[in-house]
Amino acid sequence: MKLSHTASGVYPIAPTPFFDDGRIDYASIDTMTDFYVSCGSTGMTVLGVMGEAPKLDGAESIEIATRFIKRAPQLPVIVGVSSPGFAAMRALALASMDAGAAGVMIAPPNTLRTDDQIATYYRQAVEAIGADIPWVIQDYPLNFSVVMTPGVIRRIVQDNPSCVMLKHEDWPGLEKISTLRGFQADGSMRPISILCGNGGLFLDFETERGADGAMTGYAFPDMLVDVVRDAKAGNRDAAHDLFDAHLPLLRYEQQPGIGLSVRKYVMARRGIIASDVQRKPGGVLGAAAKSEVEYLLQRLARFDKRALGRIS
């Protein structure tokens, strides 16, 4: 089950669950994976930015990726393999594909500045992992400080046939989606899948601009599934109504520095994972923040009853 440019729907970014002592909570990986399957996800992405990948050693990364892959063999799993060096990237990419991954995701290092540097980096990354592995460009300038214009993305796609997807997290980025789809329409760029991040903060209009869905980690991936489904079915008002109801909580979760703490807190509250613990160094929600999240959940429940319930 290899990733292709036809991928669509919702690929939740899975957090990595931990015990208080920093050990990996594999039982919660199973619970979370089962939930992703049951709520209609079309794939999963693991070891992303919100998966606390930099806090894992190489063996742990392979174990976690393999656990997700084996738990849901019916879903394509994308593994984040971004690394300062190509040796570590190649090792994790090959091990993940051997375990059954559908593809890998590669973010640019924050040292890149020019279009030539960016294009060269991705060409060398493909040389390192092998041209037979499908891969995803992660375009997240707010986090990585690397600005990829639509033109350089087109260059990367055209130069590397194994690139099949863009994880779009530019902000603002609606015009970038339109420009890339325009490149496809005029034949100057081959088709790729575009899945969007940023917690889904702009998903309502990203789907209308031509995005194929979401690849992000909001604590209600089931909402993202519903929004993408309604958007694809042409139920515009239904998609926007549901999205708008979640927007205050989604916005709260997007705060730099505490976003993962909020996400894990809500996911634990919903019973998706057992605990909101992060591996050190990691954030912890204070009492005031928890109270605010609870208030937002109560308000959300007036429209979406899932806000106060636990998964079965």
VEXDO-447131 format. One record per residue: residue number from 1; residue in three letters; x, y, z of N, C-alpha, C in turn. Coordinates in steps of 0.02 Angstrom, whole numbers, always signed. Example, Ala and Ser with C-alpha at 12.3 -4.5 7.8 and 13.67 -1.06 7.14 Angstrom:
ATOM num residu   n.px   n.py   n.pz  ca.px  ca.py  ca.pz   c.px   c.py   c.pz
ATOM   1    ALA   +660   -284   +390   +615   -225   +390   +660   -165   +390
ATOM   2    SER   +642   -112   +354   +684    -53   +357   +645     +2   +394
END
This chain:
ATOM num residu   n.px   n.py   n.pz  ca.px  ca.py  ca.pz   c.px   c.py   c.pz
ATOM   1    MET    +42    -59     +0     +0     +0     +0    +45    +62     +0
ATOM   2    LYS    +68    +82    -58   +113   +140    -62    +72   +203    -75
ATOM   3    LEU    +97   +257    -46    +64   +322    -52    +68   +345   -125
ATOM   4    SER    +14   +378   -147    +13   +405   -215    -17   +474   -216
ATOM   5    HIS    -16   +506   -274    -42   +574   -280   -118   +577   -274
ATOM   6    THR   -151   +520   -271   -224   +518   -265   -247   +519   -192
ATOM   7    ALA   -201   +520   -144   -220   +517    -73   -265   +576    -55
ATOM   8    SER   -315   +562    -15   -362   +615     +6   -392   +596    +74
ATOM   9    GLY   -434   +641   +100   -467   +628   +163   -430   +658   +222
ATOM  10    VAL   -426   +620   +277   -393   +645   +338   -341   +595   +361
ATOM  11    TYR   -280   +619   +368   -224   +581   +396   -205   +614   +463
ATOM  12    PRO   -234   +592   +518   -218   +625   +582   -143   +619   +598
ATOM  13    ILE   -115   +673   +624    -48   +672   +651    -53   +643   +721
ATOM  14    ALA    -24   +585   +732    -31   +551   +796    +20   +577   +846
ATOM  15    PRO     -2   +597   +905    +46   +612   +958    +76   +546   +984
ATOM  16    THR   +132   +551  +1017   +162   +492  +1048   +142   +491  +1121
ATOM  17    PRO   +106   +440  +1144    +85   +437  +1214   +141   +410  +1259
ATOM  18    PHE   +147   +440  +1318   +199   +421  +1366   +169   +408  +1435
ATOM  19    PHE   +205   +369  +1475   +191   +363  +1546   +227   +420  +1583
ATOM  20    ASP   +212   +428  +1648   +242   +482  +1687   +318   +478  +1689
ATOM  21    ASP   +345   +417  +1685   +417   +408  +1689   +452   +413  +1621
ATOM  22    GLY   +414   +432  +1568   +443   +442  +1502   +441   +381  +1457
ATOM  23    ARG   +420   +323  +1484   +414   +264  +1441   +356   +273  +1391
ATOM  24    ILE   +363   +240  +1334   +312   +244  +1282   +252   +202  +1303
ATOM  25    ASP   +192   +229  +1296   +131   +195  +1314   +103   +161  +1251
ATOM  26    TYR   +124    +98  +1241   +104    +63  +1180    +30    +45  +1180
ATOM  27    ALA     +0    +34  +1239    -71    +20  +1241   -112    +79  +1216
ATOM  28    SER    -89   +140  +1232   -124   +200  +1207   -114   +209  +1132
ATOM  29    ILE    -57   +187  +1106    -49   +187  +1033   -103   +145  +1001
ATOM  30    ASP   -117    +87  +1031   -168    +43  +1003   -237    +75  +1008
ATOM  31    THR   -253   +104  +1066   -319   +136  +1075   -328   +194  +1026
ATOM  32    MET   -276   +234  +1019   -279   +291   +974   -287   +269   +901
ATOM  33    THR   -249   +219   +882   -253   +194   +814   -323   +166   +799
ATOM  34    ASP   -350   +129   +846   -418   +102   +837   -469   +158   +829
ATOM  35    PHE   -459   +212   +866   -505   +269   +860   -498   +301   +792
ATOM  36    TYR   -437   +311   +769   -429   +340   +703   -464   +299   +649
ATOM  37    VAL   -459   +234   +654   -492   +191   +606   -568   +199   +611
ATOM  38    SER   -594   +197   +673   -666   +197   +683   -699   +263   +663
ATOM  39    CYS   -662   +318   +666   -694   +383   +650   -688   +401   +577
ATOM  40    GLY   -660   +357   +536   -660   +368   +464   -597   +398   +435
ATOM  41    SER   -542   +397   +472   -478   +420   +444   -460   +379   +383
ATOM  42    THR   -428   +411   +335   -406   +375   +275   -333   +357   +277
ATOM  43    GLY   -298   +380   +329   -228   +364   +338   -206   +390   +406
ATOM  44    MET   -142   +385   +420   -113   +412   +481    -42   +437   +466
ATOM  45    THR    -21   +486   +505    +48   +509   +501    +78   +506   +571
ATOM  46    VAL   +136   +476   +578   +168   +468   +643   +237   +498   +641
ATOM  47    LEU   +262   +515   +701   +328   +545   +711   +334   +612   +675
ATOM  48    GLY   +279   +651   +678   +280   +718   +653   +302   +767   +707
ATOM  49    VAL   +294   +832   +693   +316   +883   +740   +281   +873   +807
ATOM  50    MET   +216   +858   +807   +179   +849   +869   +184   +778   +896
ATOM  51    GLY   +223   +736   +864   +235   +669   +888   +296   +664   +933
ATOM  52    GLU   +325   +723   +949   +384   +727   +993   +442   +684   +966
ATOM  53    ALA   +448   +682   +901   +499   +639   +869   +570   +656   +892
ATOM  54    PRO   +588   +720   +902   +657   +734   +924   +674   +706   +993
ATOM  55    LYS   +624   +686  +1032   +637   +659  +1099   +646   +583  +1098
ATOM  56    LEU   +644   +553  +1039   +649   +481  +1033   +717   +461  +1005
ATOM  57    ASP   +742   +403  +1026   +802   +378   +993   +782   +337   +932
ATOM  58    GLY   +831   +316   +894   +817   +283   +831   +776   +219   +839
ATOM  59    ALA   +793   +179   +888   +757   +116   +899   +685   +129   +919
ATOM  60    GLU   +674   +179   +962   +606   +196   +983   +564   +219   +924
ATOM  61    SER   +594   +259   +881   +557   +283   +822   +533   +226   +779
ATOM  62    ILE   +576   +177   +768   +557   +119   +728   +503    +78   +763
ATOM  63    GLU   +510    +70   +828   +460    +32   +866   +392    +65   +863
ATOM  64    ILE   +390   +131   +870   +327   +167   +869   +295   +164   +800
ATOM  65    ALA   +334   +177   +749   +307   +174   +681   +279   +105   +666
ATOM  66    THR   +316    +54   +685   +295    -15   +673   +231    -32   +710
ATOM  67    ARG   +224     -7   +771   +164    -21   +811   +102     +8   +776
ATOM  68    PHE   +107    +70   +754    +50   +101   +718    +34    +62   +654
ATOM  69    ILE    +85    +45   +616    +76    +11   +552    +42    -56   +561
ATOM  70    LYS    +66    -95   +609    +39   -162   +620    -32   -160   +649
ATOM  71    ARG    -47   -108   +688   -113   -104   +720   -168    -89   +669
ATOM  72    ALA   -150    -53   +616   -201    -33   +566   -176    -49   +496
ATOM  73    PRO   -171   -112   +478   -144   -129   +412   -188   -105   +354
ATOM  74    GLN   -250    -86   +370   -294    -63   +317   -284    +11   +300
ATOM  75    LEU   -245    +47   +341   -233   +118   +328   -162   +131   +306
ATOM  76    PRO   -152   +175   +257    -84   +195   +239    -55   +239   +294
ATOM  77    VAL     +5   +223   +315    +39   +261   +369   +100   +296   +339
ATOM  78    ILE   +103   +362   +352   +160   +402   +332   +203   +413   +393
ATOM  79    VAL   +267   +404   +386   +314   +411   +443   +358   +472   +432
ATOM  80    GLY   +360   +516   +481   +405   +573   +477   +477   +550   +488
ATOM  81    VAL   +520   +565   +440   +590   +542   +444   +639   +601   +444
ATOM  82    SER   +614   +661   +455   +657   +720   +453   +713   +713   +504
ATOM  83    SER   +773   +733   +482   +832   +725   +524   +886   +773   +500
ATOM  84    PRO   +929   +797   +546   +983   +840   +524  +1031   +806   +474
ATOM  85    GLY  +1036   +740   +479  +1081   +704   +434  +1045   +652   +393
ATOM  86    PHE  +1071   +638   +335  +1038   +590   +290  +1046   +518   +312
ATOM  87    ALA  +1097   +502   +351  +1106   +433   +372  +1049   +411   +417
ATOM  88    ALA  +1031   +453   +466   +975   +436   +510   +909   +436   +471
ATOM  89    MET   +902   +483   +425   +841   +485   +384   +834   +421   +343
ATOM  90    ARG   +888   +399   +312   +886   +339   +272   +869   +278   +314
ATOM  91    ALA   +900   +273   +373   +888   +214   +416   +815   +209   +437
ATOM  92    LEU   +786   +265   +458   +716   +264   +479   +669   +253   +420
ATOM  93    ALA   +685   +284   +363   +642   +275   +304   +641   +202   +282
ATOM  94    LEU   +699   +171   +277   +702   +102   +255   +668    +55   +304
ATOM  95    ALA   +680    +66   +369   +649    +23   +420   +573    +31   +419
ATOM  96    SER   +550    +92   +410   +478   +104   +408   +445    +71   +348
ATOM  97    MET   +477    +77   +291   +449    +46   +231   +450    -30   +237
ATOM  98    ASP   +503    -57   +267   +506   -129   +277   +450   -153   +323
ATOM  99    ALA   +429   -109   +370   +376   -126   +417   +307   -120   +385
ATOM 100    GLY   +304    -87   +326   +239    -81   +292   +213    -11   +285
ATOM 101    ALA   +255    +40   +298   +233   +109   +289   +216   +122   +216
ATOM 102    ALA   +171   +172   +206   +151   +190   +138   +199   +241   +108
ATOM 103    GLY   +233   +278   +151   +279   +330   +127   +309   +367   +185
ATOM 104    VAL   +349   +418   +171   +382   +456   +224   +372   +530   +212
ATOM 105    MET   +382   +569   +264   +376   +642   +260   +442   +674   +278
ATOM 106    ILE   +462   +724   +240   +526   +757   +249   +517   +832   +255
ATOM 107    ALA   +539   +860   +311   +539   +932   +322   +607   +960   +306
ATOM 108    PRO   +611  +1022   +285   +677  +1052   +270   +712  +1075   +333
ATOM 109    PRO   +778  +1070   +337   +814  +1098   +394   +811  +1174   +392
ATOM 110    ASN   +815  +1206   +450   +804  +1279   +452   +863  +1320   +427
ATOM 111    THR   +914  +1286   +400   +971  +1322   +372   +961  +1342   +299
ATOM 112    LEU   +909  +1316   +267   +898  +1329   +196   +866  +1397   +186
ATOM 113    ARG   +890  +1433   +136   +863  +1499   +123   +843  +1510    +50
ATOM 114    THR   +885  +1490     +3   +870  +1504    -67   +833  +1446    -99
ATOM 115    ASP   +801  +1460   -156   +766  +1408   -193   +813  +1352   -213
ATOM 116    ASP   +873  +1371   -235   +922  +1320   -256   +942  +1275   -197
ATOM 117    GLN   +951  +1305   -138   +968  +1265    -79   +912  +1216    -62
ATOM 118    ILE   +850  +1239    -66   +793  +1197    -49   +787  +1140    -99
ATOM 119    ALA   +791  +1156   -164   +784  +1105   -215   +841  +1053   -210
ATOM 120    THR   +902  +1077   -197   +959  +1032   -191   +951   +986   -130
ATOM 121    TYR   +927  +1013    -75   +917   +972    -15   +869   +915    -29
ATOM 122    TYR   +813   +929    -60   +765   +875    -73   +791   +825   -124
ATOM 123    ARG   +830   +848   -172   +860   +800   -219   +908   +754   -183
ATOM 124    GLN   +947   +781   -138   +994   +740   -100   +958   +693    -51
ATOM 125    ALA   +903   +717    -23   +864   +674    +22   +837   +613    -16
ATOM 126    VAL   +813   +624    -76   +787   +568   -116   +844   +520   -134
ATOM 127    GLU   +902   +547   -149   +960   +504   -162   +975   +461   -100
ATOM 128    ALA   +966   +490    -41   +983   +455    +21   +933   +399    +36
ATOM 129    ILE   +869   +412    +30   +819   +362    +49   +803   +314     -7
ATOM 130    GLY   +816   +335    -69   +800   +294   -127   +740   +321   -164
ATOM 131    ALA   +744   +321   -230   +692   +350   -272   +629   +308   -275
ATOM 132    ASP   +629   +250   -244   +570   +207   -245   +524   +218   -186
ATOM 133    ILE   +542   +262   -139   +501   +275    -80   +459   +338    -92
ATOM 134    PRO   +393   +332    -91   +350   +391    -98   +359   +437    -38
ATOM 135    TRP   +359   +502    -51   +371   +547     +5   +331   +611     -1
ATOM 136    VAL   +328   +646    +56   +287   +706    +65   +333   +765    +81
ATOM 137    ILE   +322   +821    +48   +355   +884    +66   +317   +914   +125
ATOM 138    GLN   +351   +930   +179   +319   +966   +234   +337  +1039   +229
ATOM 139    ASP   +288  +1079   +212   +298  +1151   +203   +267  +1188   +262
ATOM 140    TYR   +309  +1204   +311   +286  +1234   +374   +334  +1291   +392
ATOM 141    PRO   +331  +1346   +356   +379  +1400   +367   +376  +1431   +436
ATOM 142    LEU   +317  +1431   +468   +311  +1461   +534   +352  +1422   +586
ATOM 143    ASN   +363  +1358   +574   +402  +1317   +620   +474  +1308   +598
ATOM 144    PHE   +483  +1296   +533   +550  +1280   +509   +588  +1340   +482
ATOM 145    SER   +554  +1397   +474   +583  +1460   +449   +610  +1453   +378
ATOM 146    VAL   +585  +1405   +340   +604  +1395   +270   +544  +1413   +227
ATOM 147    VAL   +551  +1463   +185   +496  +1486   +143   +501  +1453    +74
ATOM 148    MET   +450  +1413    +58   +447  +1381     -7   +394  +1414    -49
ATOM 149    THR   +414  +1447   -102   +366  +1477   -147   +331  +1423   -188
ATOM 150    PRO   +273  +1438   -217   +243  +1389   -262   +290  +1367   -317
ATOM 151    GLY   +332  +1413   -340   +379  +1395   -394   +430  +1343   -373
ATOM 152    VAL   +456  +1350   -312   +506  +1300   -290   +473  +1234   -274
ATOM 153    ILE   +411  +1235   -250   +375  +1172   -239   +364  +1137   -306
ATOM 154    ARG   +345  +1175   -356   +337  +1145   -423   +403  +1116   -447
ATOM 155    ARG   +457  +1150   -435   +523  +1126   -456   +540  +1060   -421
ATOM 156    ILE   +527  +1056   -356   +541   +994   -319   +498   +937   -345
ATOM 157    VAL   +435   +950   -357   +389   +898   -382   +411   +874   -450
ATOM 158    GLN   +428   +920   -494   +447   +901   -562   +515   +864   -564
ATOM 159    ASP   +559   +882   -519   +626   +851   -517   +627   +783   -483
ATOM 160    ASN   +575   +768   -444   +576   +707   -403   +510   +669   -411
ATOM 161    PRO   +507   +622   -456   +444   +585   -468   +417   +549   -407
ATOM 162    SER   +459   +534   -358   +435   +499   -299   +401   +545   -248
ATOM 163    CYS   +402   +611   -261   +364   +658   -220   +291   +656   -242
ATOM 164    VAL   +247   +635   -196   +176   +626   -215   +129   +670   -176
ATOM 165    MET   +154   +705   -125   +108   +743    -82   +143   +805    -53
ATOM 166    LEU   +103   +857    -42   +125   +916     -5    +85   +920    +59
ATOM 167    LYS   +120   +923   +116    +86   +941   +178    +91  +1017   +183
ATOM 168    HIS    +35  +1049   +172    +32  +1122   +165    +17  +1153   +233
ATOM 169    GLU    +66  +1191   +259    +56  +1225   +323    +80  +1297   +321
ATOM 170    ASP    +79  +1326   +261    +96  +1397   +257    +37  +1437   +284
ATOM 171    TRP    +53  +1498   +308     +1  +1537   +342    +18  +1611   +333
ATOM 172    PRO    -21  +1648   +294    -80  +1625   +256    -59  +1585   +194
ATOM 173    GLY   -101  +1538   +175    -81  +1494   +121   -134  +1477    +71
ATOM 174    LEU   -192  +1509    +74   -245  +1492    +27   -224  +1506    -46
ATOM 175    GLU   -191  +1562    -56   -170  +1578   -125   -117  +1529   -151
ATOM 176    LYS    -77  +1501   -106    -27  +1452   -127    -62  +1390   -154
ATOM 177    ILE   -115  +1367   -120   -152  +1309   -145   -180  +1324   -214
ATOM 178    SER   -210  +1382   -222   -239  +1400   -287   -186  +1402   -342
ATOM 179    THR   -128  +1429   -325    -73  +1434   -374    -49  +1364   -394
ATOM 180    LEU    -40  +1320   -346    -16  +1253   -361    -67  +1215   -403
ATOM 181    ARG   -131  +1221   -387   -182  +1189   -428   -184  +1220   -498
ATOM 182    GLY   -168  +1284   -502   -163  +1316   -568   -106  +1287   -609
ATOM 183    PHE    -49  +1273   -576     +7  +1240   -610    -15  +1173   -639
ATOM 184    GLN    -53  +1135   -600    -77  +1071   -624   -124  +1081   -684
ATOM 185    ALA   -167  +1130   -680   -215  +1142   -733   -182  +1162   -799
ATOM 186    ASP   -127  +1200   -793    -94  +1221   -855    -40  +1172   -878
ATOM 187    GLY    -33  +1117   -842    +13  +1064   -862    +85  +1075   -844
ATOM 188    SER   +101  +1128   -805   +171  +1141   -787   +193  +1103   -725
ATOM 189    MET   +146  +1070   -690   +164  +1028   -633   +119   +967   -633
ATOM 190    ARG   +149   +909   -622   +108   +848   -621    +64   +848   -558
ATOM 191    PRO    +11   +810   -558    -34   +809   -500     -1   +783   -437
ATOM 192    ILE    -16   +814   -381     +4   +790   -315    -55   +797   -268
ATOM 193    SER    -53   +758   -214   -102   +767   -161    -80   +826   -118
ATOM 194    ILE   -129   +865    -95   -117   +919    -48   -160   +907    +13
ATOM 195    LEU   -127   +893    +70   -161   +888   +134   -136   +944   +179
ATOM 196    CYS   -180   +972   +219   -164  +1033   +256   -157  +1023   +330
ATOM 197    GLY   -115  +1063   +361   -100  +1058   +432   -126  +1117   +472
ATOM 198    ASN    -83  +1144   +516   -101  +1199   +560   -161  +1183   +604
ATOM 199    GLY   -167  +1121   +625   -222  +1101   +668   -289  +1103   +634
ATOM 200    GLY   -289  +1114   +568   -352  +1121   +531   -380  +1191   +534
ATOM 201    LEU   -340  +1240   +555   -364  +1307   +568   -397  +1341   +508
ATOM 202    PHE   -377  +1322   +448   -405  +1352   +388   -437  +1300   +342
ATOM 203    LEU   -452  +1242   +370   -475  +1186   +329   -539  +1201   +292
ATOM 204    ASP   -582  +1243   +321   -646  +1257   +289   -638  +1285   +219
ATOM 205    PHE   -590  +1331   +211   -580  +1360   +145   -524  +1325   +105
ATOM 206    GLU   -479  +1290   +140   -426  +1254   +104   -457  +1201    +59
ATOM 207    THR   -508  +1166    +83   -540  +1115    +40   -572  +1148    -20
ATOM 208    GLU   -598  +1208    -12   -630  +1242    -68   -579  +1268   -118
ATOM 209    ARG   -518  +1278    -95   -465  +1301   -141   -432  +1243   -178
ATOM 210    GLY   -449  +1181   -160   -421  +1125   -196   -381  +1076   -156
ATOM 211    ALA   -377  +1087    -89   -343  +1038    -47   -383   +973    -46
ATOM 212    ASP   -347   +917    -40   -379   +851    -40   -401   +829    +29
ATOM 213    GLY   -385   +867    +81   -403   +849   +148   -355   +877   +199
ATOM 214    ALA   -349   +843   +255   -309   +868   +311   -258   +816   +334
ATOM 215    MET   -201   +841   +355   -151   +800   +390   -129   +842   +449
ATOM 216    THR   -164   +832   +504   -151   +874   +562   -175   +837   +624
ATOM 217    GLY   -167   +868   +683   -176   +831   +744   -225   +861   +793
ATOM 218    TYR   -274   +898   +770   -325   +924   +815   -356   +868   +856
ATOM 219    ALA   -376   +883   +918   -400   +832   +965   -466   +800   +944
ATOM 220    PHE   -498   +828   +892   -560   +799   +865   -549   +782   +791
ATOM 221    PRO   -509   +731   +776   -500   +711   +706   -566   +689   +675
ATOM 222    ASP   -613   +666   +716   -679   +647   +690   -715   +708   +661
ATOM 223    MET   -704   +767   +690   -733   +828   +660   -701   +843   +593
ATOM 224    LEU   -635   +835   +589   -601   +848   +526   -627   +801   +472
ATOM 225    VAL   -638   +738   +489   -666   +689   +442   -734   +713   +417
ATOM 226    ASP   -776   +736   +463   -843   +759   +445   -840   +820   +399
ATOM 227    VAL   -796   +867   +415   -791   +928   +375   -768   +913   +304
ATOM 228    VAL   -716   +871   +298   -691   +853   +232   -744   +815   +192
ATOM 229    ARG   -779   +770   +226   -832   +732   +192   -887   +779   +166
ATOM 230    ASP   -910   +825   +208   -963   +871   +187   -939   +917   +132
ATOM 231    ALA   -877   +939   +137   -850   +983    +85   -848   +947    +18
ATOM 232    LYS   -825   +886    +18   -821   +848    -44   -890   +833    -73
ATOM 233    ALA   -940   +826    -28  -1008   +811    -51  -1045   +874    -72
ATOM 234    GLY  -1014   +932    -65  -1047   +994    -84  -1092  +1023    -31
ATOM 235    ASN  -1088   +996    +30  -1129  +1021    +85  -1092  +1078   +120
ATOM 236    ARG  -1086  +1134    +85  -1044  +1188   +109  -1065  +1215   +177
ATOM 237    ASP  -1128  +1230   +185  -1151  +1258   +249  -1141  +1209   +307
ATOM 238    ALA  -1154  +1146   +295  -1145  +1096   +348  -1072  +1092   +369
ATOM 239    ALA  -1027  +1094   +320   -955  +1092   +335   -935  +1153   +375
ATOM 240    HIS   -957  +1211   +354   -938  +1273   +389   -970  +1277   +458
ATOM 241    ASP  -1032  +1255   +465  -1065  +1258   +530  -1027  +1216   +582
ATOM 242    LEU  -1009  +1155   +563   -973  +1112   +609   -904  +1140   +624
ATOM 243    PHE   -870  +1163   +573   -804  +1192   +582   -807  +1253   +627
ATOM 244    ASP   -855  +1296   +616   -860  +1358   +656   -873  +1342   +729
ATOM 245    ALA   -911  +1289   +743   -924  +1270   +812   -860  +1250   +848
ATOM 246    HIS   -814  +1218   +812   -751  +1195   +842   -697  +1249   +842
ATOM 247    LEU   -707  +1302   +805   -652  +1350   +794   -624  +1381   +858
ATOM 248    PRO   -664  +1398   +909   -633  +1426   +970   -585  +1377  +1003
ATOM 249    LEU   -603  +1313  +1008   -558  +1264  +1038   -499  +1251   +993
ATOM 250    LEU   -511  +1248   +928   -456  +1236   +881   -405  +1293   +886
ATOM 251    ARG   -431  +1354   +889   -386  +1412   +896   -346  +1408   +960
ATOM 252    TYR   -379  +1389  +1015   -345  +1384  +1080   -289  +1332  +1076
ATOM 253    GLU   -302  +1278  +1041   -252  +1224  +1035   -193  +1246   +992
ATOM 254    GLN   -201  +1297   +952   -147  +1320   +907    -98  +1367   +940
ATOM 255    GLN   -104  +1380  +1004    -57  +1425  +1037    +14  +1396  +1037
ATOM 256    PRO    +62  +1433  +1014   +131  +1409  +1016   +152  +1393  +1088
ATOM 257    GLY   +186  +1337  +1096   +213  +1320  +1162   +169  +1275  +1203
ATOM 258    ILE   +103  +1284  +1199    +58  +1242  +1239    +10  +1201  +1197
ATOM 259    GLY    +16  +1207  +1131    -31  +1173  +1087    -34  +1098  +1098
ATOM 260    LEU    +24  +1066  +1104    +24   +994  +1115     -5   +976  +1183
ATOM 261    SER     +7  +1018  +1233    -21  +1006  +1299    -97  +1007  +1296
ATOM 262    VAL   -125  +1055  +1260   -198  +1059  +1253   -224   +998  +1216
ATOM 263    ARG   -191   +981  +1163   -213   +924  +1121   -213   +859  +1161
ATOM 264    LYS   -158   +846  +1196   -154   +785  +1235   -204   +784  +1293
ATOM 265    TYR   -215   +843  +1323   -263   +847  +1378   -333   +827  +1354
ATOM 266    VAL   -354   +854  +1297   -420   +839  +1271   -425   +767  +1247
ATOM 267    MET   -372   +743  +1215   -373   +674  +1192   -376   +625  +1251
ATOM 268    ALA   -342   +641  +1305   -346   +598  +1364   -415   +602  +1396
ATOM 269    ARG   -443   +661  +1396   -511   +671  +1423   -562   +631  +1383
ATOM 270    ARG   -550   +625  +1318   -596   +588  +1275   -584   +513  +1279
ATOM 271    GLY   -530   +492  +1311   -514   +421  +1316   -476   +394  +1257
ATOM 272    ILE   -450   +438  +1214   -412   +415  +1155   -343   +392  +1176
ATOM 273    ILE   -313   +426  +1224   -250   +404  +1255   -260   +406  +1331
ATOM 274    ALA   -216   +373  +1367   -226   +366  +1439   -205   +428  +1478
ATOM 275    SER   -156   +465  +1452   -127   +520  +1490   -105   +575  +1444
ATOM 276    ASP   -103   +637  +1470    -80   +694  +1430     -5   +707  +1440
ATOM 277    VAL    +31   +661  +1470   +102   +670  +1485   +143   +678  +1421
ATOM 278    GLN   +190   +725  +1423   +240   +732  +1371   +307   +710  +1399
ATOM 279    ARG   +349   +683  +1354   +416   +666  +1376   +456   +730  +1387
ATOM 280    LYS   +495   +731  +1439   +534   +790  +1456   +587   +805  +1403
ATOM 281    PRO   +600   +869  +1389   +565   +927  +1415   +497   +936  +1380
ATOM 282    GLY   +446   +946  +1420   +379   +954  +1391   +336   +999  +1433
ATOM 283    GLY   +284  +1025  +1403   +240  +1072  +1436   +187  +1038  +1478
ATOM 284    VAL   +159  +1075  +1524   +104  +1052  +1566    +53  +1108  +1571
ATOM 285    LEU    -11  +1091  +1563    -63  +1142  +1569    -73  +1162  +1642
ATOM 286    GLY    -77  +1227  +1654    -92  +1250  +1720   -167  +1246  +1735
ATOM 287    ALA   -185  +1260  +1796   -255  +1255  +1816   -299  +1302  +1777
ATOM 288    ALA   -275  +1363  +1765   -316  +1412  +1728   -328  +1389  +1656
ATOM 289    ALA   -276  +1362  +1625   -284  +1339  +1556   -332  +1280  +1552
ATOM 290    LYS   -328  +1234  +1600   -374  +1177  +1600   -446  +1201  +1609
ATOM 291    SER   -455  +1251  +1651   -522  +1278  +1661   -549  +1310  +1596
ATOM 292    GLU   -505  +1344  +1561   -526  +1375  +1497   -544  +1322  +1445
ATOM 293    VAL   -504  +1269  +1443   -519  +1215  +1396   -586  +1182  +1413
ATOM 294    GLU   -597  +1171  +1477   -661  +1141  +1498   -720  +1186  +1478
ATOM 295    TYR   -711  +1251  +1485   -763  +1298  +1466   -777  +1294  +1391
ATOM 296    LEU   -724  +1290  +1352   -732  +1285  +1280   -766  +1220  +1260
ATOM 297    LEU   -749  +1166  +1294   -781  +1101  +1280   -856  +1104  +1296
ATOM 298    GLN   -874  +1136  +1351   -944  +1142  +1369   -983  +1182  +1317
ATOM 299    ARG   -952  +1235  +1294   -985  +1276  +1242   -991  +1236  +1177
ATOM 300    LEU   -939  +1200  +1159   -940  +1160  +1098   -993  +1106  +1101
ATOM 301    ALA  -1004  +1078  +1161  -1053  +1024  +1168  -1124  +1044  +1151
ATOM 302    ARG  -1138  +1109  +1152  -1204  +1132  +1133  -1219  +1117  +1059
ATOM 303    PHE  -1165  +1112  +1020  -1172  +1098   +949  -1150  +1027   +932
ATOM 304    ASP  -1097  +1004   +965  -1068   +938   +950  -1061   +899  +1015
ATOM 305    LYS  -1104   +851  +1026  -1106   +814  +1089  -1043   +774  +1102
ATOM 306    ARG  -1002   +764  +1052   -940   +728  +1062   -892   +764  +1110
ATOM 307    ALA   -903   +829  +1119   -857   +870  +1159   -854   +849  +1232
ATOM 308    LEU   -907   +821  +1258   -907   +802  +1329   -909   +727  +1340
ATOM 309    GLY   -907   +689  +1286   -910   +616  +1293   -842   +584  +1287
ATOM 310    ARG   -841   +519  +1300   -781   +478  +1291   -795   +428  +1236
ATOM 311    ILE   -742   +410  +1200   -751   +361  +1147   -769   +294  +1178
ATOM 312    SER   -808   +256  +1143   -830   +191  +1169   -778   +138  +1157
END
